[in-house]
Amino acid sequence: MVLQKAIAESGLASRREAEKMIRMGSIKINGKLAILGDKVDPEKDKITFRGQPLPQKAEKIYIKLNKPMGYTCTNRSFPGEQNIFQLISLKERMFSIGRLDKDSRGIILLTNDGELAQKLSHPRLKKDKTYSVRLFPRRGENLENNEGRKICTELIKGMDIGEGDGVARAKKTEYLQDNLFVITLNEGKKRQLRRMFSVLGFKVADLQRTNFAGIGLGGIKEGEWRKLSPQEITKIKN
């Protein structure tokens, strides 16, 4: 097994973080400094991180959280800042699958399966993510239905959102009423929907992700979480 995969499966770090640990010289195999490309047998080889053995292979945990606004999606802790891991009452180190910006809310998946988190976070998988997006009124008035439909067309067609990210497009769009849209993306560019609407001259008032890769909120209240069902786990692994 490739070394970084063994580290990810132990729950110590994601595969990407494991690669950084190896490059920094923090990992040894049977007392010898490890290098990228090393292969190991976790049952026979002694793998250490800064002198300490890797954690015992943990039971894999998969949960979904209804993230409130005001929380960041990072394992790093900053003074005066709230992050989603403060909402999870588990001792295992968890990784988020994908992210939501601080001002957004809704479903986010978390796991201690570093290998799966790394895989599902890769943009090439093009996972469907559905959002409910409400805009601030422009000039104090809500959009007419025909205006909403025109915006849907523009979102599907796509536009250059700048910052070197090129053209961003929505996969599906629907205008409901009162400045409310339902939008499905299969891209994962930073703050993508906010930037797309900004190009069109609108500011987002509320953004909620309601579905991630076929997994819905299922009535979970904001700030609460629950473990995925066996069927949901199968769905994300496939």
C-alpha positions in Angstrom: 0.0 0.0 0.0 1.3 3.5 -0.8 2.4 5.2 2.4 0.1 8.2 2.2 -2.9 5.9 1.7 -2.0 4.1 4.9 -1.7 7.4 6.8 -5.1 8.5 5.5 -6.7 5.2 6.4 -5.4 5.6 10.0 -7.4 8.8 10.3 -4.4 10.9 11.1 -4.6 13.1 8.0 -6.1 13.3 4.5 -3.9 11.9 1.7 -2.9 15.4 0.6 -1.9 16.3 4.2 0.0 13.0 4.4 2.0 13.9 1.4 3.0 17.2 3.1 4.0 15.3 6.3 6.2 13.0 4.2 7.9 15.9 2.4 8.5 17.7 5.7 10.4 14.6 7.1 7.8 14.0 9.8 7.1 10.3 8.8 9.4 7.3 9.4 9.1 3.7 8.4 10.7 1.2 10.8 13.0 4.0 12.0 14.0 5.3 8.5 12.9 8.6 7.1 10.1 8.0 4.6 9.9 9.5 1.1 7.1 9.9 -1.4 6.5 6.7 -3.2 7.3 4.4 -0.3 5.1 1.4 0.1 4.2 -0.2 3.4 2.3 -3.1 5.0 0.4 -1.4 7.8 0.2 -4.8 9.6 4.0 -5.4 9.6 5.7 -2.0 9.2 6.1 0.5 12.1 5.0 3.9 10.7 5.5 6.9 13.0 4.6 10.6 12.8 7.1 12.7 14.8 8.1 9.6 16.8 4.5 8.5 17.6 2.9 5.5 16.0 -0.1 6.0 13.7 -3.5 5.8 15.3 -5.1 2.4 15.2 -7.3 2.0 12.2 -10.5 3.7 13.2 -14.0 2.8 12.5 -15.1 4.8 9.5 -17.7 7.5 10.3 -19.8 9.3 7.8 -22.1 12.1 8.8 -24.1 15.0 7.4 -24.3 18.4 9.1 -26.7 21.3 8.5 -24.1 24.1 8.6 -25.4 27.4 10.0 -24.2 30.8 8.7 -21.1 32.2 10.4 -19.1 28.9 10.6 -16.0 28.1 8.5 -15.2 24.7 7.1 -11.6 24.3 8.3 -9.8 22.1 10.8 -7.7 25.1 11.7 -8.9 27.2 14.7 -8.6 30.9 14.8 -9.4 33.2 17.8 -13.0 34.5 17.7 -13.9 32.3 14.7 -16.4 29.5 14.8 -15.8 26.3 12.7 -18.1 23.4 11.9 -16.0 20.9 13.9 -17.1 22.7 17.1 -20.6 21.4 16.3 -19.5 17.7 16.1 -19.4 15.9 19.5 -17.0 13.2 18.3 -13.4 12.5 19.4 -12.3 11.3 16.0 -10.6 13.8 13.7 -13.0 14.6 10.8 -12.5 16.0 7.4 -15.1 17.9 5.4 -16.0 16.7 1.9 -16.2 19.9 -0.1 -16.8 23.3 1.6 -19.3 26.0 2.1 -18.2 29.6 2.6 -18.7 31.3 6.0 -21.8 33.2 4.8 -23.6 30.1 3.4 -25.5 27.4 5.1 -26.8 23.9 4.4 -25.6 20.3 4.0 -22.0 19.4 4.3 -20.6 15.8 4.6 -17.9 15.0 7.1 -15.9 11.8 7.7 -12.7 10.4 9.3 -12.1 8.4 6.0 -9.3 10.6 4.7 -9.0 8.7 1.5 -12.7 9.1 0.6 -12.7 12.8 1.6 -9.7 13.4 -0.8 -11.4 11.5 -3.6 -14.8 13.2 -3.3 -13.3 16.7 -3.0 -11.6 16.4 -6.4 -13.3 18.6 -9.0 -13.0 16.1 -11.8 -15.8 14.0 -10.2 -18.3 16.7 -11.0 -20.7 15.9 -8.2 -24.1 17.5 -8.4 -24.8 20.1 -5.6 -28.2 21.8 -5.4 -28.7 25.2 -3.8 -31.5 27.5 -2.8 -30.5 31.0 -3.6 -32.4 34.2 -2.8 -31.3 37.6 -4.1 -31.6 41.0 -2.6 -34.2 43.0 -4.5 -32.7 45.4 -7.0 -34.1 48.9 -6.9 -36.5 47.7 -4.2 -38.4 45.3 -6.5 -38.5 41.6 -6.9 -37.8 40.0 -10.3 -40.7 39.3 -12.7 -41.0 35.7 -13.9 -39.6 36.5 -17.3 -36.6 38.3 -15.7 -35.9 35.2 -13.5 -36.1 32.9 -16.6 -33.6 35.2 -18.5 -31.2 35.0 -15.5 -31.6 31.1 -15.5 -30.6 31.1 -19.2 -27.5 33.3 -18.5 -26.4 31.0 -15.6 -26.7 27.9 -17.8 -24.8 29.6 -20.7 -22.1 30.7 -18.2 -19.9 33.7 -17.7 -16.3 34.5 -16.9 -16.1 35.1 -13.1 -12.5 36.3 -13.1 -9.6 35.6 -10.8 -8.3 33.1 -13.3 -11.2 30.7 -12.9 -12.5 31.3 -16.4 -16.1 30.5 -17.4 -18.5 29.1 -14.7 -21.8 27.5 -15.6 -24.8 26.1 -13.8 -26.0 22.6 -14.7 -29.7 23.2 -13.9 -31.7 26.3 -12.9 -35.2 27.2 -11.9 -36.7 30.5 -10.9 -39.5 30.1 -8.4 -40.7 33.5 -7.1 -39.7 36.4 -4.8 -36.1 36.4 -6.1 -35.7 32.7 -5.2 -33.8 30.3 -7.5 -33.0 26.6 -7.3 -29.6 25.9 -8.9 -27.6 22.7 -9.5 -23.8 22.9 -10.0 -21.4 20.2 -10.9 -18.4 22.5 -10.6 -16.7 23.6 -7.4 -15.2 27.1 -7.9 -14.7 29.3 -4.9 -17.9 31.2 -4.0 -19.1 30.4 -7.5 -22.8 31.3 -7.3 -22.1 34.6 -5.5 -19.6 35.5 -8.2 -21.9 34.5 -11.0 -24.7 36.6 -9.7 -22.3 39.5 -9.1 -21.4 39.4 -12.8 -25.1 39.7 -13.6 -25.4 42.7 -11.2 -27.1 41.0 -8.2 -26.1 40.3 -4.6 -27.0 37.1 -2.8 -29.1 37.5 0.3 -29.2 33.8 1.3 -27.5 30.7 0.0 -28.4 27.2 1.3 -27.0 23.9 -0.1 -29.9 21.4 0.1 -28.3 18.4 -1.6 -24.8 17.1 -2.0 -24.1 14.2 -4.4 -27.6 12.8 -3.9 -27.6 13.2 -0.1 -30.3 15.6 1.2 -30.7 17.4 4.5 -33.6 15.0 5.6 -35.1 17.4 8.1 -31.9 18.0 10.1 -32.1 21.3 11.9 -29.4 24.0 11.5 -26.3 23.2 13.7 -27.3 19.5 14.1 -26.0 16.4 12.4 -26.5 12.7 12.1 -24.7 9.6 10.7 -25.4 8.7 7.1 -27.6 5.6 6.6 -26.0 2.5 5.0 -27.8 3.5 1.7 -26.4 7.0 1.8 -22.9 5.6 2.5 -23.2 3.3 -0.5 -24.4 6.3 -2.7 -21.3 8.5 -1.9 -18.9 5.6 -2.2 -20.2 4.8 -5.7 
